[in-house]
Amino acid sequence: MRSPISFPALGTTATLVVTDDRAEEDARDILVAEIDAIDVACSRFRYDSELTVVNANAGRRSSVSALFMEALEVALRGARLTNGRVDPTVGSAMRVLGYDRDFDKIDRDGPPLRVSVARIPGWQTIEVDARRSTVFVPAGVELDFGATAKGLCADRAARAIGAATGVGVVVGLGGDIAIGGPEREDGWTVLVTDDHAFASSAADNAVFGQRIVVRSGGVATSGTTVRRWRRGEVEMHHVLDPATGLPAAEHWRTVSVAAASCVDANIASTASLVMGADAPGWLAARELPARLVRRDGSAVTVGGWPAPADAPC
């Protein structure tokens, strides 16, 4: 088993590890194909993506691909499971706050904004006809799959690689990690950190994180520490509270969750950032192992997540 393959993708870093070097080339081709497909279907920043077309067609019914329908149904399921704390109708709020292009192209220190605080339209306004593969988005509503699309992509790629090659595989997309193929006897050691870019480039020297062993499913870390920008005197981050249309209050700087799939872990970690102090109880009630890190760096664990080590990893 070689060192991880890493390359830029979806505004973050894609990472791939397989248990058999002979499957590496095929595995990489499958991962790239899945990334390209999810980008064409779900990118908010491509003029030719399905999501852009659906948003531009708001007020009318749109025909969509099977992948777009899957991504939308996953996003709507996330909204149902979290009582709307993870909501795909945050697109217009994201755009108004300045997150209107790939993050590396955003002006990190722009002029003040004049915005009004308002609840976003809500996921219940979206109409889906699965039989006809059509979607209706009301006029004035913009979809955004930022909370679920990467996790879905990681899950799809891990499943596809495992099925095609018969080997164990880990797929990482930033803070989203999916396990596929035959289960390894010793599991997979995963570094959970506040900064996935730092971990990807310098894992051997990482000082802000915790290593855990994962055997199946997925792990996701959502946080407010990386994708940040300023508008006037106000500092923004990319996790919005659907109740206000503004960045969520920063009770936690990161939340990491393990679940049966990467996308489920991502839904729970994002919802936990929005919930704030209520998140540990919500996660524990659902028996989801999680690590929640406060702004001062102290951590809370629930659901059987290993207790933090006395010293950093």
C-alpha positions, 0 to 999 in steps of 0.5 A: 500500500503506497502513500496517499494520492492527493490532488486538488478537487472541488475547491479542496484536496482529494485523497485516495488510498487503496489496499492493493497497489495494482488497483491504484490507477483504476481507483484514481480514474473512478474517483476523478470520474465521480468528482467530475460528475458531481461538479457538473451536476452540483457546482454553484460556480459553473455556468454550465452545471445543472444546479446553475441551470435549475436556479436560473429556471426558478419558478418553472419546472426543470428536467434533471439527471439521475445524479442531480436528483440523487444529490437533491434527495440527499440534501432534502433528507438532510433537512428533514433529519436536522429539522431544517438546520441543514437546508439546501435553499441557502443559495441566495443567502450565500451569494448575498454574503459574498460567497458567490464564486470558488473560495480561492477567488473570493475577495477576502476583505471586501466592503461592508454589506447592507443585508436584512436578517431573514429566515431562508425560504426553506426546503419544504418549498422544493417540489420533486417529481422522481418519476418524471425526474423533474424539480420545481424551485420557486422564483427567488429561491436558489439551491446550494448543495455545499453541505452534502455534495462532497460527502455524497461524492466521497461515498459514491467513489468509495463504493464504486472503487470497492465494487470495481476493484475488490480492494479496500479504499479510503476516499477523502475530500477535504474533511469528508472521508468515506470507506469502501471495499472489504473491511480491513482487519485493523481498520483505517487510521484517520487524522481528524484536524481543524485544518484539513489542508494542513493535515494533507500536506504535513500529517506527520508533523500535525499538532492540532488533531486526533487520530482515530481508527475507522472500519467502515462508513464515513467521517466528516469534519465541518468547521468555521476556521478555514473558509472565512472572509470579511465584509467591512468589520464583519467576519463571515464563514460559510456555515449559515444558520437557515433561521437567520440567513447569516453565518451561524454563531461560533460555539464550536470551531469544528465538529467531527462525526462518524456515521454509517456514511460520509454524507450522513456524518457531514449532515450531522457535523454541519447541523451541530455547528448550527445548533451550538450548545445543543449539539452534544445532546442531539448527537448523543440521542442519535448515538453518533460518535462525535468530537466537538472543539470549542473556539479555545481548542478544548474538546467535547466527545460524545457517542463513544468517540475516543477521549482526546489524548493528553497531548496533541497527535 
